[in-house]
Amino acid sequence: MYGDPATIRKILTELGDTWAVVGLSSNQGRAAYGVANVLQRFGKRIVPVHPKAETVHGEQGYPSLDAIPFEVDVVDVFVNSALAGQVADEAVAIGAKAVWFQLGVIDEAAYERTRAAGLEMVMDRCPAIEIPRLD
């Protein structure tokens, strides 16, 4: 329900290539670092979003979604479930087209709010696992 194949395909192939990765830092041991690398290899522009606003994989970081000075297509969320709903609400506020909650990130109320606002959403999935399956 929260990650049907049609929605996954639409987000990965039709909604745009600028992905804000919330929780992405230069810590190579974190899942976000590796997933962002995979997204880049598949042609996505990644935008690190982290309080430290570090440059990661050659891309300038920003401390928050609303600090990004250009349009974001997809917001990929690598924060714990307790914080994820706020990030989803911020994604709606900045005009993103989709929200992607990573594996283990689950907030059903945020999913409902985000979908009601007209955004596509996937929850408890990983784009680095899904994107190679498209071909």
C-alpha positions in Angstrom: 0.0 0.0 0.0 2.7 2.5 0.9 5.0 1.5 -2.0 3.0 0.2 -4.9 5.1 -0.4 -8.0 3.3 2.2 -10.1 3.9 5.0 -7.6 7.5 3.9 -7.2 8.0 4.0 -11.0 6.3 7.3 -11.3 8.5 9.0 -8.6 11.7 7.5 -10.0 11.0 8.2 -13.7 8.4 10.9 -14.2 8.5 13.5 -11.4 11.9 15.1 -11.9 15.5 14.5 -11.0 16.2 16.9 -8.1 16.1 14.9 -4.9 16.6 16.6 -1.5 18.0 13.9 0.8 17.1 14.9 4.4 19.6 13.5 6.9 22.5 13.3 4.4 25.9 14.2 5.8 29.5 13.4 4.9 29.4 10.4 7.3 30.2 7.6 4.9 28.9 5.0 7.4 25.3 6.2 7.2 22.8 4.7 4.8 21.9 8.1 3.3 25.5 8.5 2.0 25.4 5.3 0.0 21.8 5.8 -1.2 22.6 9.4 -2.4 25.6 7.9 -4.4 23.3 5.4 -6.1 20.8 8.1 -6.9 23.6 10.2 -8.5 24.7 7.2 -10.6 21.2 6.9 -12.0 21.2 10.6 -13.0 19.5 12.2 -10.0 20.7 15.6 -8.6 21.0 15.1 -4.9 20.7 18.0 -2.5 22.0 17.3 1.0 19.7 18.6 3.8 21.3 18.4 7.2 21.8 21.0 10.1 25.6 21.0 9.3 24.8 21.9 5.6 27.8 20.0 4.4 28.8 19.5 0.8 28.3 15.8 0.0 29.1 14.0 -3.3 30.0 17.4 -4.8 26.6 18.9 -4.0 26.1 21.9 -1.7 24.2 21.1 1.4 21.5 23.2 3.1 20.4 23.2 6.7 16.7 22.8 5.9 14.3 22.2 3.0 13.1 25.8 3.0 16.7 27.0 2.7 17.1 25.4 -0.8 16.9 28.2 -3.4 15.6 26.1 -6.2 12.8 23.7 -6.9 13.0 20.2 -5.4 11.1 17.3 -7.0 11.4 14.6 -4.4 12.2 14.7 -0.7 13.9 11.5 0.4 13.7 11.2 4.2 16.4 9.6 6.3 15.3 10.7 9.8 13.6 8.6 12.4 9.8 8.1 12.2 9.1 10.5 15.1 10.6 13.4 13.0 9.5 12.3 9.5 6.0 13.8 9.6 7.4 17.3 10.1 9.7 16.7 7.1 6.8 15.6 5.0 4.9 18.7 6.0 7.9 20.8 5.0 8.0 19.0 1.6 4.4 20.0 1.0 5.2 23.6 2.0 8.1 23.9 -0.5 6.1 22.5 -3.3 7.8 19.2 -3.8 6.1 16.6 -6.0 6.8 13.6 -3.9 8.0 12.3 -0.6 10.0 9.1 -0.1 10.3 7.7 3.5 13.2 5.3 3.7 13.2 1.7 5.0 12.0 1.7 8.6 10.6 5.3 8.4 6.9 5.0 9.0 4.3 7.6 9.8 0.8 6.7 8.5 -0.7 10.1 9.5 2.1 11.9 7.5 1.4 9.6 4.6 -2.3 10.5 4.6 -1.6 14.3 5.0 1.0 14.2 2.2 -1.3 12.3 -0.2 -4.2 14.6 0.7 -2.0 17.5 -0.3 -1.6 16.0 -3.8 1.9 14.6 -3.5 3.0 11.2 -4.5 4.5 9.2 -1.5 6.3 6.0 -0.8 7.0 4.8 2.7 9.3 2.1 4.1 11.1 1.6 0.8 14.6 2.4 -0.5 15.1 4.1 -3.9 18.6 2.5 -4.2 16.9 -0.9 -4.1 14.0 0.1 -6.4 15.8 2.1 -9.1 17.9 -0.8 -10.5 14.7 -2.8 -10.8 13.2 -0.4 -13.4 15.1 -1.7 -16.4 
